[in-house]
Amino acid sequence: MSEMGPARLTVGAGDEAREIAVLRRAGGAPGVFWLGGYNSDMTGSKAAALDAFAAGRDLAMARFDYSGHGTSGGKFEDGTISRWLEEARVIFDRFTSGPQIVIGSSMGGWLALLLAEALRAAGDARIAGLVLIAPAVDMTRMMTDEMTAAERKRLAKDGSVRVASDYAADGYLIMRSLIDDGEKHLFGARLIETGCPVHILQGLADTDVPARTATALVSRLASDDVVLTLVKDGDHRLSRPEDLERLCTAVEGLIAEGG
């Protein structure tokens, strides 16, 4: 079962060291590995539903808070794709064993693809399947594209800008350091090689990551077994009871494929 409290693991050294909070459920294979979204934490409804799914099937599960998120250490303002990807890699290596189904939501979908490519390049074939929920691939570029001219000017001048969001009363704080670092991780229009089946869940009523992002991604995963499920009335979060059931069904399907 999951630990009563999160385990703590230090990632990075010196000034880059940050304490990461991890929840791990012991169980069989394939394990379930969760990557949340920007400004979210590991206790959200989708992560909780997956934990219950894993518990019901005696499967292992690992989830964690990125630095600057939830109960992990570090400042949100210091967060970058490089830092959060490093944390994902360290947690994956330390807290999982055997084949894994990796589920990534929004920014976590981008990180899941980056993690899959990094592991594949290292000869690690443990990712047996990916479930991507409204994947915000190349999120940092999407952020700047959606900014007004005034917001981009403020970002360049002040190093940060706060933009409106349907999911945060005060909007989202975006740092120039996050945007600049994101440039190193953009997939652009190239093919993405994951080496495993992929199931994408995308809401057609999503105003943060439009459905065209998911359909464009499908074309760049041409060498893989890809399923795209479009939810006609689904928003960005896809966290209604029927959405959570759809998510667990997608994971079940990858397991049935041999994950």
Phi, psi and omega in degrees: 000165179296151178293154179297325177226163183289146169286159181237133182222132178272128177245135182086170182225157178061227181293343181269358182291135174214146182268123184254132179269131184228135170250128181232133175252125177288149179167189184272188182256154358284146176284165179244127183236124188253133174236112183280184183263179179296128177067025176243178179223177189278005181254009181293173187295323181291316178296320179295320179295321179292325177295318177295321177300312180297318180298319182292342181243010180055045177255149175288151174213142175229137176215155184207164173261130173300158175302140183080004180237150172051232183259009176281160177279182180089164180262137177304323182295339180271355186290139175219165177298321179299315181295313184289328175291320176300317179297317178300318181294316180295315180295318178300314182293323187274328190245005177232157174211148181075186182297147183226142168261117183260127179245125180235132181250127177055243177303327178298333175293319175298313180297323179298318178292320177296319178296316180299316179293320180295317180293319180298319179295332180272003180081014179263111184256028186284341177285111184265349179183154178235134168244120184246122182256114182043057188296121180271065180295134183059043186305319184295325176291322176299320181300312182290325179297329183272351180286151172284166178300322180294321179292320178295322178295318179294320178299315181293322183281313188263345182086359178199160176206146177252125183244153182293148178213145176289347188246006178213123185301322181268005183080181180255134174275126180240126182262144177298327179297324176295314181297313181297316180294324181301332180301333181284347187241009183293135174277330183060224183260006184284163175291146179246121183258108179260333181074017182207161176294149182229135174237122180253131175248124186220128176276136179283344177261017180285118180264353180265313177237097185297154184301331180298335177295317180291318181292324176294323179296320180305318182292337180267358175250035189298332183276356182249164174282108187239133174240131176244120175252117179262127181256110191306315183254017183278138176266195185292323186286326184047055184237013173290162180308317180292330177289320180294322177296319179296320178298311181295326177295322178296318178295317178301321180296320178292324177297317180295332178287349178120014181293000000 
